[in-house]
Amino acid sequence: CPACRQDPETTFHYLLQCPAQRGARARLRMEIDREKMTLRGLLDEEKSLTPLFEFINMTGCFKHIFGTLPPIAKGDEGEDG
C-alpha cells in the first residue's frame, strides 16, 4: 500500500484497515451504520455511496486518476422519482 507501506493495497485494506486512512475512516464510520462497515455494505448499499465518495475524496487516493469525485445528486442513490 503506497499510503502505509505495511500491507498490499487491496480494496479491503484501503477501506477498512489501512492505518494511513484512519482519520478518514473514522469520519466514514460516523456516517455509516455499524453493520454497513463491511465491503459489501460500503460497495453494495446505495445509501453508502455519498459517504464512500467523501471518504475517497478525503484520502485523495484516486485523485491522480479521477480528480475529485462529484457529490451524488439527490435521487441518484436509488430513490425513485
Secondary structure, DSSP 8 states (H G I E B T S, - for coil): -TTTSSS---HHIIIII-GGGHHHHHHHHHHS-GGG-SHHHHHH-GGGHHHHHHHHHHHTTTHHHH-S-----TT-SS---
